[in-house]
Amino acid sequence: MSAGGAGGEATGGIPQNKLIALGALGGLAGAYGGHFLSVASPAFAFIGALGAICAIVWGSAAVRRVASYGLGTGVPSIGMMALGMGVVASMFGLAVGGIAGPIVAFITAAIIGFVIGVLANKVLGMGIPIMEQSMTEIAGAGALTIIGLSVAMTGTFMFDAVLETVVATGYIAVIFIAGGMAILHPFNANLGPDETQDRTLMTAVEKGAIAMVVAGIVATVADGASAVPSILIGVFIWYIAFSKFVKLVNRDAYKVLGTGLLPTEEELE
């Protein structure tokens, strides 16, 4: 069953427009903040990862909305597609955009996402009313996730540095998996008739924090970024988000048992 009912759009307390603003503005601010402040000190590279978390929350919210129409196994696919579009758009934007690279990448990703959304509806005939908008959002979130985590790893979004430290070394695959899982997993983890927006988005924050820690670990071999702030702040965010997630699970669960054993017959009565 979908979150919004069979074939319906998922809703929640936070309007999608606010989540778009959080993801787009937060993602760009994190990328630029991490880039410019890292010039003063590599310790500020973690700001890029904070921007990536904003984009991840936005992307997971967009996945939640479109997947509530009944994508089924398409939920993991759409998350991987988000990062696929994000990799293409981010590399293109950073290569041709210079200092405007993140903005160029974001716009490019949005265009690619919109085209794919149109093809999905008009050619494949999926018939999902919000497909075009959702794919546009997911692609944009994927690009900002790639760029934000790259900044956390390298301290910059300039193409040559990202190419040398992130792409040529193969760490782009780490970003792809960590970012893709952070966007697609929250809705999958909470899927069901009792799925709620706050619990799903809290899962996104927690997974984004894990991606931040991973970026910090990679930063240990980079010259332009400091690993310690990304790792420590990422662990702190993860702890807070996971603790909140557990509270939301207990709130929404029909019954909470103290063991992993199946309930006895008396407990079921």
C-alpha positions in Angstrom: 0.0 0.0 0.0 1.3 3.5 -0.8 1.8 6.2 1.7 -1.0 8.3 0.2 -3.3 5.4 -0.4 -3.2 3.2 -3.5 -2.4 5.4 -6.4 -2.4 8.7 -4.5 0.2 11.4 -3.7 1.8 11.2 -0.3 1.2 14.3 1.9 2.8 15.6 5.1 3.1 18.5 7.5 6.0 20.2 5.6 4.9 21.6 2.2 6.9 20.5 -0.8 7.8 24.1 -1.7 9.6 24.4 1.6 11.5 21.2 1.0 12.5 22.4 -2.4 13.8 25.6 -0.9 15.7 23.7 1.8 17.3 21.4 -0.8 18.1 23.8 -3.6 19.2 26.8 -1.5 20.8 24.7 1.3 22.6 22.5 -1.2 24.0 25.5 -3.2 24.9 27.4 0.0 26.7 24.4 1.4 28.7 23.9 -1.8 29.7 27.6 -2.1 30.3 27.9 1.7 32.5 24.9 1.8 34.4 26.0 -1.3 35.2 29.5 -0.2 35.7 29.0 3.5 38.0 26.1 2.9 40.4 28.6 1.4 40.8 30.0 4.9 40.9 26.6 6.5 40.4 23.0 5.2 38.3 22.4 8.3 35.3 24.2 6.7 35.0 21.6 4.0 32.3 19.8 6.0 29.9 22.6 5.1 29.6 21.0 1.7 28.4 17.8 3.3 25.8 19.8 5.3 24.5 21.1 1.9 24.4 17.6 0.6 22.2 16.5 3.6 19.8 19.3 2.7 19.7 18.0 -0.9 19.2 14.4 0.3 16.2 15.4 2.5 14.7 17.2 -0.5 15.4 14.3 -2.8 13.9 11.7 -0.5 10.8 13.8 -0.1 10.4 13.9 -3.9 10.9 10.1 -4.1 8.3 9.7 -1.4 5.8 11.8 -3.4 6.2 10.0 -6.7 6.7 6.5 -5.3 3.4 6.8 -3.4 1.7 6.2 -6.8 2.8 2.6 -6.6 6.3 2.3 -8.2 7.1 -0.8 -6.2 10.6 -2.0 -7.1 11.0 1.3 -9.0 11.9 3.1 -5.7 15.5 1.8 -5.7 15.8 2.4 -9.4 14.6 6.0 -9.1 17.2 6.7 -6.4 20.0 5.3 -8.6 18.7 7.3 -11.5 18.9 10.4 -9.4 22.6 10.0 -8.8 23.1 8.9 -12.4 21.6 12.2 -13.6 23.5 14.0 -10.8 26.9 12.6 -11.9 26.4 13.6 -15.5 25.0 17.0 -14.7 27.5 17.8 -12.0 30.6 16.8 -14.1 29.3 18.8 -17.0 28.4 21.9 -14.9 31.7 21.9 -13.0 33.7 21.4 -16.2 32.1 24.3 -18.1 30.8 26.6 -15.3 33.9 27.5 -13.4 32.8 29.4 -10.3 29.2 29.1 -11.4 29.7 25.3 -11.8 27.2 24.2 -9.1 24.5 26.5 -10.5 25.1 25.2 -14.1 25.1 21.7 -12.8 21.9 22.2 -10.9 20.1 23.7 -14.0 21.5 21.0 -16.2 20.2 18.3 -13.9 16.8 19.9 -13.7 16.5 19.9 -17.5 17.6 16.2 -17.7 15.2 15.3 -15.0 12.3 17.0 -16.7 13.0 15.4 -20.1 13.2 11.9 -18.4 9.9 12.7 -16.6 8.2 13.6 -19.9 9.5 10.5 -21.5 8.3 8.3 -18.6 4.8 9.7 -18.8 4.4 10.3 -22.6 6.4 7.5 -24.0 6.3 4.8 -21.4 2.8 5.8 -20.4 3.3 5.7 -16.6 0.5 8.2 -16.1 1.8 9.7 -12.9 0.6 13.4 -12.7 3.7 14.6 -10.8 6.3 12.6 -12.7 7.8 15.5 -14.5 8.1 17.7 -11.4 9.4 14.9 -9.3 12.1 13.8 -11.7 13.2 17.4 -12.0 13.5 17.6 -8.3 15.2 14.3 -7.9 17.8 15.1 -10.5 18.5 18.5 -9.0 18.9 16.9 -5.6 21.2 14.2 -7.0 23.5 16.8 -8.5 23.7 18.9 -5.4 24.4 15.8 -3.4 27.3 14.8 -5.6 28.7 18.4 -5.5 28.3 18.8 -1.7 30.0 15.5 -0.9 32.7 16.3 -3.4 33.4 19.6 -1.6 33.6 17.8 1.7 36.1 15.4 0.2 38.3 18.0 -1.6 37.5 21.4 -0.1 36.5 22.7 -3.5 34.2 22.2 -6.4 36.6 23.2 -9.1 36.6 20.6 -11.8 40.3 19.7 -11.9 40.5 19.0 -8.2 37.2 17.0 -8.2 38.4 15.0 -11.3 41.7 14.2 -9.7 40.6 13.4 -6.1 37.1 12.1 -6.6 36.6 10.8 -10.1 40.1 9.4 -11.1 40.5 7.7 -7.7 37.1 6.0 -8.0 35.7 7.7 -4.9 32.8 8.9 -7.2 31.4 5.4 -6.8 31.4 5.9 -3.0 29.4 9.1 -3.5 27.1 7.4 -6.0 26.2 4.6 -3.6 26.1 6.6 -0.4 24.1 9.5 -1.9 21.8 7.2 -3.9 21.0 5.1 -0.8 20.4 8.2 1.3 17.8 9.4 -1.3 16.0 6.2 -2.1 16.2 4.3 1.2 14.1 6.5 3.5 10.8 5.8 1.8 11.7 2.1 1.3 12.5 1.8 5.0 9.2 3.3 6.1 7.0 2.0 3.3 3.6 0.9 4.3 0.1 2.2 5.3 1.5 3.8 8.5 4.3 5.7 6.6 4.6 9.3 7.8 6.6 12.2 6.4 8.5 13.1 9.5 9.7 9.6 10.1 10.8 9.2 6.4 12.6 12.5 6.3 14.3 11.8 9.6 15.6 8.6 8.0 16.9 10.8 5.2 18.8 13.0 7.7 20.3 9.9 9.3 21.4 8.4 6.0 22.8 11.8 4.9 24.9 11.9 8.0 26.3 8.5 7.2 27.2 9.9 3.7 28.9 12.8 5.5 31.0 10.5 7.6 32.0 8.5 4.5 33.0 11.8 2.8 35.1 12.6 5.9 36.9 9.3 5.7 37.8 9.9 2.1 39.0 13.4 3.0 41.8 11.8 5.0 43.7 11.3 1.8 42.9 14.7 0.3 44.9 17.9 0.8 42.2 20.5 0.6 39.8 19.1 3.2 40.0 18.2 6.8 38.5 14.8 7.7 37.9 15.3 11.4 35.2 17.9 11.4 33.2 16.0 8.7 33.5 12.7 10.7 32.7 14.1 14.1 29.8 16.4 13.0 28.5 13.6 10.8 28.5 11.1 13.8 26.8 13.8 16.0 24.0 14.4 13.4 23.6 10.7 12.9 23.1 10.1 16.6 20.6 12.9 17.0 18.6 11.8 13.8 18.7 8.1 14.7 17.5 8.8 18.2 14.7 10.8 16.9 13.9 8.1 14.3 13.6 5.5 17.1 11.2 7.7 19.0 9.0 8.2 15.9 9.0 4.4 15.3 7.8 3.9 18.9 5.2 6.6 18.4 3.8 5.0 15.2 4.2 1.3 16.1 1.1 -0.6 17.0 3.0 -2.5 19.7 6.6 -2.5 20.9 8.1 -5.6 22.4 11.2 -5.8 24.6 12.7 -8.8 22.8 13.2 -10.0 19.3 11.1 -13.1 20.0 7.6 -13.6 18.5 4.8 -12.6 20.9 3.2 -15.3 23.0 -0.5 -16.2 22.5 -1.3 -14.4 25.7 0.3 -11.2 24.5 -1.8 -11.3 21.3 -5.1 -11.5 23.2 
